[in-house]
Amino acid sequence: MNGKHLVKLGLEKKAIALAQTAAAARETAGLARDEILAELRAVQADPAAYLAGGVYADLAAELSAQQAARDALKGAELRAAPLPYPVWGQDLIEPGARSQMDVAMRLPVSRAGALMPDAHVGYGLPIGGVLATENAVIPYGVGVDIGCSMMLSVLPVAPGALHAEDGKALLLKHTRFGAGVAFDKRDRQDHEVLHEGTWQDQPLLRHLFEKAATQIGTSGSGNHFVEFGTFTLADADLGLEAGEYLAVLSHSGSRGFGAQVAGHFTTLAERRHPGLDPAAKKLAWLPLDSEDGQAYWQAMNLAGRYALANHDLIHARLARALNVQPLAQVRNSHNLAWEQEVGGQNLIVHRKGATPAEAGQLGLIPGSMADPGYVVRGLGNRDALGSASHGAGRVLGRKAAERTLAKKDVQAYLAARGVTLIGGGIDEAPQAYKRIEEVLARQGDLVDVVGRFTPQIVRMDTGSEDV
């Protein structure tokens, strides 16, 4: 049998070679050309039926692989135009963030979305993006710092009772910042999250357990911080009387553990969608009902619990050092995905730099190293998928901030507000961020303000150029 007969069957180059080998074997067995062609058509029609063995097994495997590649390409086609989505604070949002959100809303798995007023360009989904998908989870829709979160502890101490030097000494002794940084083994604390059986459920989690156990109770670099400041409650709430209190506010995530989980599953997602438009490469998804999707979901939620455990230990150390018990605590994650009912469907809602704000839900929206943060109560806005901003949002990228901001101007800004800073780089200067008051003003239908935190003593990791 010559190649022309096989070309007419529609076989591709590699499949033709395998078909010729199989046809030669069938000719040796005494079959006529028409009989062999009939068998080859049957293999084409149902290659799975021939995978178990026999003369056509290799051809069947190749045809199955080709069909899987075509299915992946077809399933990865973007919509011609993005689904419509609401935007809060459009005047505050750079075009690049809108463009990224447009691409996300063209994904075939996307069903709804929203953009918060602190939005700016990120990897894949923009920071401040909220995206609801059907039976799909997007690792870069959650972000690299899985479970990045906030926590506030209100203490039974008057704000003026803690002097700057004492607060500085406490933060230097009881907090740690930076990539790979950990407490000395004798100072390390335990937490129930380290005793979960989940760590044994996947080889990746078993491999990363020691890293997580070593770094627990610490913070990363960038915009992570721990601060002492004044918490002002205008009306009785949170089980507290109106007034001013000393408080601790922290911003931290899942450390190197979460970052490696994100990297591992992003690679798997990208391999699953080789034909995905390059503009959406970092939005590659995992079907939630697939083995990889379920593994990511499990690891993501563990990283979220681990991130909150870091806050627990940071706040417990400082409260113990002050010999007090917190009067009230508020915390929330803002880099995570949740199962949520949206428009009558059970969807996966990704919040990449967005605060959950269901009706009555408490959350935290910080400003910057010298600007106030706020405790808020969600209003459950359906159009926003029950979300709000997670902070002020950047107006200058890190490199742009380092190029354009002068250290003396940043120091003057801090001094004018009475802020003592430990660490912190020019890339995290207040001038690199939008004004938090403007961001809040754009989301009055998403949250109500409960209380205000004014930073006084701030610790961050050292930057490329410290303030």
Secondary structure as a PSIPRED ss2 file (coil, helix, strand):
# PSIPRED VFORMAT (PSIPRED V4.0)

   1 M C   1.000  0.000  0.000
   2 N C   1.000  0.000  0.000
   3 G H   0.000  1.000  0.000
   4 K H   0.000  1.000  0.000
   5 H H   0.000  1.000  0.000
   6 L H   0.000  1.000  0.000
   7 V H   0.000  1.000  0.000
   8 K H   0.000  1.000  0.000
   9 L C   1.000  0.000  0.000
  10 G C   1.000  0.000  0.000
  11 L C   1.000  0.000  0.000
  12 E C   1.000  0.000  0.000
  13 K H   0.000  1.000  0.000
  14 K H   0.000  1.000  0.000
  15 A H   0.000  1.000  0.000
  16 I H   0.000  1.000  0.000
  17 A H   0.000  1.000  0.000
  18 L H   0.000  1.000  0.000
  19 A H   0.000  1.000  0.000
  20 Q H   0.000  1.000  0.000
  21 T H   0.000  1.000  0.000
  22 A H   0.000  1.000  0.000
  23 A H   0.000  1.000  0.000
  24 A H   0.000  1.000  0.000
  25 A H   0.000  1.000  0.000
  26 R H   0.000  1.000  0.000
  27 E H   0.000  1.000  0.000
  28 T H   0.000  1.000  0.000
  29 A C   1.000  0.000  0.000
  30 G C   1.000  0.000  0.000
  31 L C   1.000  0.000  0.000
  32 A C   1.000  0.000  0.000
  33 R H   0.000  1.000  0.000
  34 D H   0.000  1.000  0.000
  35 E H   0.000  1.000  0.000
  36 I H   0.000  1.000  0.000
  37 L H   0.000  1.000  0.000
  38 A H   0.000  1.000  0.000
  39 E H   0.000  1.000  0.000
  40 L H   0.000  1.000  0.000
  41 R H   0.000  1.000  0.000
  42 A H   0.000  1.000  0.000
  43 V H   0.000  1.000  0.000
  44 Q H   0.000  1.000  0.000
  45 A H   0.000  1.000  0.000
  46 D C   1.000  0.000  0.000
  47 P H   0.000  1.000  0.000
  48 A H   0.000  1.000  0.000
  49 A H   0.000  1.000  0.000
  50 Y H   0.000  1.000  0.000
  51 L C   1.000  0.000  0.000
  52 A C   1.000  0.000  0.000
  53 G C   1.000  0.000  0.000
  54 G C   1.000  0.000  0.000
  55 V C   1.000  0.000  0.000
  56 Y C   1.000  0.000  0.000
  57 A H   0.000  1.000  0.000
  58 D H   0.000  1.000  0.000
  59 L H   0.000  1.000  0.000
  60 A H   0.000  1.000  0.000
  61 A H   0.000  1.000  0.000
  62 E H   0.000  1.000  0.000
  63 L H   0.000  1.000  0.000
  64 S H   0.000  1.000  0.000
  65 A H   0.000  1.000  0.000
  66 Q H   0.000  1.000  0.000
  67 Q H   0.000  1.000  0.000
  68 A H   0.000  1.000  0.000
  69 A H   0.000  1.000  0.000
  70 R H   0.000  1.000  0.000
  71 D H   0.000  1.000  0.000
  72 A H   0.000  1.000  0.000
  73 L H   0.000  1.000  0.000
  74 K H   0.000  1.000  0.000
  75 G H   0.000  1.000  0.000
  76 A C   1.000  0.000  0.000
  77 E C   1.000  0.000  0.000
  78 L C   1.000  0.000  0.000
  79 R C   1.000  0.000  0.000
  80 A C   1.000  0.000  0.000
  81 A C   1.000  0.000  0.000
  82 P C   1.000  0.000  0.000
  83 L C   1.000  0.000  0.000
  84 P C   1.000  0.000  0.000
  85 Y C   1.000  0.000  0.000
  86 P C   1.000  0.000  0.000
  87 V E   0.000  0.000  1.000
  88 W C   1.000  0.000  0.000
  89 G C   1.000  0.000  0.000
  90 Q H   0.000  1.000  0.000
  91 D H   0.000  1.000  0.000
  92 L H   0.000  1.000  0.000
  93 I C   1.000  0.000  0.000
  94 E C   1.000  0.000  0.000
  95 P H   0.000  1.000  0.000
  96 G H   0.000  1.000  0.000
  97 A H   0.000  1.000  0.000
  98 R H   0.000  1.000  0.000
  99 S H   0.000  1.000  0.000
 100 Q H   0.000  1.000  0.000
 101 M H   0.000  1.000  0.000
 102 D H   0.000  1.000  0.000
 103 V H   0.000  1.000  0.000
 104 A H   0.000  1.000  0.000
 105 M C   1.000  0.000  0.000
 106 R C   1.000  0.000  0.000
 107 L C   1.000  0.000  0.000
 108 P C   1.000  0.000  0.000
 109 V C   1.000  0.000  0.000
 110 S E   0.000  0.000  1.000
 111 R E   0.000  0.000  1.000
 112 A E   0.000  0.000  1.000
 113 G E   0.000  0.000  1.000
 114 A E   0.000  0.000  1.000
 115 L E   0.000  0.000  1.000
 116 M E   0.000  0.000  1.000
 117 P E   0.000  0.000  1.000
 118 D E   0.000  0.000  1.000
 119 A E   0.000  0.000  1.000
 120 H E   0.000  0.000  1.000
 121 V C   1.000  0.000  0.000
 122 G C   1.000  0.000  0.000
 123 Y C   1.000  0.000  0.000
 124 G C   1.000  0.000  0.000
 125 L C   1.000  0.000  0.000
 126 P C   1.000  0.000  0.000
 127 I E   0.000  0.000  1.000
 128 G E   0.000  0.000  1.000
 129 G E   0.000  0.000  1.000
 130 V E   0.000  0.000  1.000
 131 L E   0.000  0.000  1.000
 132 A E   0.000  0.000  1.000
 133 T E   0.000  0.000  1.000
 134 E C   1.000  0.000  0.000
 135 N C   1.000  0.000  0.000
 136 A E   0.000  0.000  1.000
 137 V E   0.000  0.000  1.000
 138 I C   1.000  0.000  0.000
 139 P H   0.000  1.000  0.000
 140 Y H   0.000  1.000  0.000
 141 G H   0.000  1.000  0.000
 142 V H   0.000  1.000  0.000
 143 G C   1.000  0.000  0.000
 144 V C   1.000  0.000  0.000
 145 D C   1.000  0.000  0.000
 146 I C   1.000  0.000  0.000
 147 G C   1.000  0.000  0.000
 148 C C   1.000  0.000  0.000
 149 S E   0.000  0.000  1.000
 150 M E   0.000  0.000  1.000
 151 M E   0.000  0.000  1.000
 152 L E   0.000  0.000  1.000
 153 S E   0.000  0.000  1.000
 154 V E   0.000  0.000  1.000
 155 L C   1.000  0.000  0.000
 156 P C   1.000  0.000  0.000
 157 V C   1.000  0.000  0.000
 158 A C   1.000  0.000  0.000
 159 P H   0.000  1.000  0.000
 160 G H   0.000  1.000  0.000
 161 A H   0.000  1.000  0.000
 162 L C   1.000  0.000  0.000
 163 H C   1.000  0.000  0.000
 164 A H   0.000  1.000  0.000
 165 E H   0.000  1.000  0.000
 166 D H   0.000  1.000  0.000
 167 G H   0.000  1.000  0.000
 168 K H   0.000  1.000  0.000
 169 A H   0.000  1.000  0.000
 170 L H   0.000  1.000  0.000
 171 L H   0.000  1.000  0.000
 172 L H   0.000  1.000  0.000
 173 K H   0.000  1.000  0.000
 174 H H   0.000  1.000  0.000
 175 T C   1.000  0.000  0.000
 176 R C   1.000  0.000  0.000
 177 F E   0.000  0.000  1.000
 178 G C   1.000  0.000  0.000
 179 A C   1.000  0.000  0.000
 180 G C   1.000  0.000  0.000
 181 V C   1.000  0.000  0.000
 182 A C   1.000  0.000  0.000
 183 F C   1.000  0.000  0.000
 184 D C   1.000  0.000  0.000
 185 K H   0.000  1.000  0.000
 186 R H   0.000  1.000  0.000
 187 D H   0.000  1.000  0.000
 188 R C   1.000  0.000  0.000
 189 Q C   1.000  0.000  0.000
 190 D C   1.000  0.000  0.000
 191 H C   1.000  0.000  0.000
 192 E H   0.000  1.000  0.000
 193 V H   0.000  1.000  0.000
 194 L H   0.000  1.000  0.000
 195 H H   0.000  1.000  0.000
 196 E C   1.000  0.000  0.000
 197 G H   0.000  1.000  0.000
 198 T H   0.000  1.000  0.000
 199 W H   0.000  1.000  0.000
 200 Q H   0.000  1.000  0.000
 201 D C   1.000  0.000  0.000
 202 Q C   1.000  0.000  0.000
 203 P H   0.000  1.000  0.000
 204 L H   0.000  1.000  0.000
 205 L H   0.000  1.000  0.000
 206 R H   0.000  1.000  0.000
 207 H H   0.000  1.000  0.000
 208 L H   0.000  1.000  0.000
 209 F H   0.000  1.000  0.000
 210 E H   0.000  1.000  0.000
 211 K H   0.000  1.000  0.000
 212 A H   0.000  1.000  0.000
 213 A H   0.000  1.000  0.000
 214 T H   0.000  1.000  0.000
 215 Q H   0.000  1.000  0.000
 216 I C   1.000  0.000  0.000
 217 G C   1.000  0.000  0.000
 218 T C   1.000  0.000  0.000
 219 S E   0.000  0.000  1.000
 220 G C   1.000  0.000  0.000
 221 S C   1.000  0.000  0.000
 222 G C   1.000  0.000  0.000
 223 N C   1.000  0.000  0.000
 224 H C   1.000  0.000  0.000
 225 F E   0.000  0.000  1.000
 226 V E   0.000  0.000  1.000
 227 E E   0.000  0.000  1.000
 228 F E   0.000  0.000  1.000
 229 G E   0.000  0.000  1.000
 230 T E   0.000  0.000  1.000
 231 F E   0.000  0.000  1.000
 232 T E   0.000  0.000  1.000
 233 L E   0.000  0.000  1.000
 234 A C   1.000  0.000  0.000
 235 D C   1.000  0.000  0.000
 236 A C   1.000  0.000  0.000
 237 D E   0.000  0.000  1.000
 238 L C   1.000  0.000  0.000
 239 G C   1.000  0.000  0.000
 240 L E   0.000  0.000  1.000
 241 E C   1.000  0.000  0.000
 242 A C   1.000  0.000  0.000
 243 G E   0.000  0.000  1.000
 244 E E   0.000  0.000  1.000
 245 Y E   0.000  0.000  1.000
 246 L E   0.000  0.000  1.000
 247 A E   0.000  0.000  1.000
 248 V E   0.000  0.000  1.000
 249 L E   0.000  0.000  1.000
 250 S E   0.000  0.000  1.000
 251 H E   0.000  0.000  1.000
 252 S E   0.000  0.000  1.000
 253 G C   1.000  0.000  0.000
 254 S C   1.000  0.000  0.000
 255 R H   0.000  1.000  0.000
 256 G H   0.000  1.000  0.000
 257 F H   0.000  1.000  0.000
 258 G H   0.000  1.000  0.000
 259 A H   0.000  1.000  0.000
 260 Q H   0.000  1.000  0.000
 261 V H   0.000  1.000  0.000
 262 A H   0.000  1.000  0.000
 263 G H   0.000  1.000  0.000
 264 H H   0.000  1.000  0.000
 265 F H   0.000  1.000  0.000
 266 T H   0.000  1.000  0.000
 267 T H   0.000  1.000  0.000
 268 L H   0.000  1.000  0.000
 269 A H   0.000  1.000  0.000
 270 E H   0.000  1.000  0.000
 271 R H   0.000  1.000  0.000
 272 R H   0.000  1.000  0.000
 273 H C   1.000  0.000  0.000
 274 P C   1.000  0.000  0.000
 275 G C   1.000  0.000  0.000
 276 L C   1.000  0.000  0.000
 277 D C   1.000  0.000  0.000
 278 P H   0.000  1.000  0.000
 279 A H   0.000  1.000  0.000
 280 A H   0.000  1.000  0.000
 281 K H   0.000  1.000  0.000
 282 K H   0.000  1.000  0.000
 283 L H   0.000  1.000  0.000
 284 A C   1.000  0.000  0.000
 285 W C   1.000  0.000  0.000
 286 L E   0.000  0.000  1.000
 287 P E   0.000  0.000  1.000
 288 L C   1.000  0.000  0.000
 289 D C   1.000  0.000  0.000
 290 S C   1.000  0.000  0.000
 291 E H   0.000  1.000  0.000
 292 D H   0.000  1.000  0.000
 293 G H   0.000  1.000  0.000
 294 Q H   0.000  1.000  0.000
 295 A H   0.000  1.000  0.000
 296 Y H   0.000  1.000  0.000
 297 W H   0.000  1.000  0.000
 298 Q H   0.000  1.000  0.000
 299 A H   0.000  1.000  0.000
 300 M H   0.000  1.000  0.000
 301 N H   0.000  1.000  0.000
 302 L H   0.000  1.000  0.000
 303 A H   0.000  1.000  0.000
 304 G H   0.000  1.000  0.000
 305 R H   0.000  1.000  0.000
 306 Y H   0.000  1.000  0.000
 307 A H   0.000  1.000  0.000
 308 L H   0.000  1.000  0.000
 309 A H   0.000  1.000  0.000
 310 N H   0.000  1.000  0.000
 311 H H   0.000  1.000  0.000
 312 D H   0.000  1.000  0.000
 313 L H   0.000  1.000  0.000
 314 I H   0.000  1.000  0.000
 315 H H   0.000  1.000  0.000
 316 A H   0.000  1.000  0.000
 317 R H   0.000  1.000  0.000
 318 L H   0.000  1.000  0.000
 319 A H   0.000  1.000  0.000
 320 R H   0.000  1.000  0.000
 321 A H   0.000  1.000  0.000
 322 L C   1.000  0.000  0.000
 323 N C   1.000  0.000  0.000
 324 V C   1.000  0.000  0.000
 325 Q C   1.000  0.000  0.000
 326 P C   1.000  0.000  0.000
 327 L C   1.000  0.000  0.000
 328 A E   0.000  0.000  1.000
 329 Q E   0.000  0.000  1.000
 330 V E   0.000  0.000  1.000
 331 R E   0.000  0.000  1.000
 332 N E   0.000  0.000  1.000
 333 S E   0.000  0.000  1.000
 334 H C   1.000  0.000  0.000
 335 N E   0.000  0.000  1.000
 336 L E   0.000  0.000  1.000
 337 A E   0.000  0.000  1.000
 338 W E   0.000  0.000  1.000
 339 E E   0.000  0.000  1.000
 340 Q E   0.000  0.000  1.000
 341 E E   0.000  0.000  1.000
 342 V E   0.000  0.000  1.000
 343 G C   1.000  0.000  0.000
 344 G C   1.000  0.000  0.000
 345 Q E   0.000  0.000  1.000
 346 N E   0.000  0.000  1.000
 347 L E   0.000  0.000  1.000
 348 I E   0.000  0.000  1.000
 349 V E   0.000  0.000  1.000
 350 H E   0.000  0.000  1.000
 351 R E   0.000  0.000  1.000
 352 K E   0.000  0.000  1.000
 353 G C   1.000  0.000  0.000
 354 A E   0.000  0.000  1.000
 355 T E   0.000  0.000  1.000
 356 P E   0.000  0.000  1.000
 357 A C   1.000  0.000  0.000
 358 E C   1.000  0.000  0.000
 359 A C   1.000  0.000  0.000
 360 G C   1.000  0.000  0.000
 361 Q C   1.000  0.000  0.000
 362 L E   0.000  0.000  1.000
 363 G E   0.000  0.000  1.000
 364 L E   0.000  0.000  1.000
 365 I E   0.000  0.000  1.000
 366 P C   1.000  0.000  0.000
 367 G C   1.000  0.000  0.000
 368 S C   1.000  0.000  0.000
 369 M C   1.000  0.000  0.000
 370 A C   1.000  0.000  0.000
 371 D C   1.000  0.000  0.000
 372 P C   1.000  0.000  0.000
 373 G E   0.000  0.000  1.000
 374 Y E   0.000  0.000  1.000
 375 V E   0.000  0.000  1.000
 376 V E   0.000  0.000  1.000
 377 R E   0.000  0.000  1.000
 378 G E   0.000  0.000  1.000
 379 L C   1.000  0.000  0.000
 380 G C   1.000  0.000  0.000
 381 N C   1.000  0.000  0.000
 382 R C   1.000  0.000  0.000
 383 D C   1.000  0.000  0.000
 384 A C   1.000  0.000  0.000
 385 L C   1.000  0.000  0.000
 386 G C   1.000  0.000  0.000
 387 S E   0.000  0.000  1.000
 388 A E   0.000  0.000  1.000
 389 S E   0.000  0.000  1.000
 390 H C   1.000  0.000  0.000
 391 G C   1.000  0.000  0.000
 392 A C   1.000  0.000  0.000
 393 G C   1.000  0.000  0.000
 394 R E   0.000  0.000  1.000
 395 V C   1.000  0.000  0.000
 396 L C   1.000  0.000  0.000
 397 G C   1.000  0.000  0.000
 398 R H   0.000  1.000  0.000
 399 K H   0.000  1.000  0.000
 400 A H   0.000  1.000  0.000
 401 A H   0.000  1.000  0.000
 402 E H   0.000  1.000  0.000
 403 R H   0.000  1.000  0.000
 404 T H   0.000  1.000  0.000
 405 L C   1.000  0.000  0.000
 406 A C   1.000  0.000  0.000
 407 K H   0.000  1.000  0.000
 408 K H   0.000  1.000  0.000
 409 D H   0.000  1.000  0.000
 410 V H   0.000  1.000  0.000
 411 Q H   0.000  1.000  0.000
 412 A H   0.000  1.000  0.000
 413 Y H   0.000  1.000  0.000
 414 L H   0.000  1.000  0.000
 415 A H   0.000  1.000  0.000
 416 A H   0.000  1.000  0.000
 417 R C   1.000  0.000  0.000
 418 G C   1.000  0.000  0.000
 419 V C   1.000  0.000  0.000
 420 T E   0.000  0.000  1.000
 421 L E   0.000  0.000  1.000
 422 I E   0.000  0.000  1.000
 423 G C   1.000  0.000  0.000
 424 G C   1.000  0.000  0.000
 425 G E   0.000  0.000  1.000
 426 I H   0.000  1.000  0.000
 427 D H   0.000  1.000  0.000
 428 E H   0.000  1.000  0.000
 429 A C   1.000  0.000  0.000
 430 P H   0.000  1.000  0.000
 431 Q H   0.000  1.000  0.000
 432 A H   0.000  1.000  0.000
 433 Y E   0.000  0.000  1.000
 434 K C   1.000  0.000  0.000
 435 R C   1.000  0.000  0.000
 436 I H   0.000  1.000  0.000
 437 E H   0.000  1.000  0.000
 438 E H   0.000  1.000  0.000
 439 V H   0.000  1.000  0.000
 440 L H   0.000  1.000  0.000
 441 A H   0.000  1.000  0.000
 442 R C   1.000  0.000  0.000
 443 Q C   1.000  0.000  0.000
 444 G C   1.000  0.000  0.000
 445 D C   1.000  0.000  0.000
 446 L C   1.000  0.000  0.000
 447 V E   0.000  0.000  1.000
 448 D E   0.000  0.000  1.000
 449 V E   0.000  0.000  1.000
 450 V E   0.000  0.000  1.000
 451 G E   0.000  0.000  1.000
 452 R E   0.000  0.000  1.000
 453 F E   0.000  0.000  1.000
 454 T E   0.000  0.000  1.000
 455 P E   0.000  0.000  1.000
 456 Q E   0.000  0.000  1.000
 457 I E   0.000  0.000  1.000
 458 V E   0.000  0.000  1.000
 459 R E   0.000  0.000  1.000
 460 M E   0.000  0.000  1.000
 461 D C   1.000  0.000  0.000
 462 T C   1.000  0.000  0.000
 463 G C   1.000  0.000  0.000
 464 S C   1.000  0.000  0.000
 465 E C   1.000  0.000  0.000
 466 D E   0.000  0.000  1.000
 467 V C   1.000  0.000  0.000
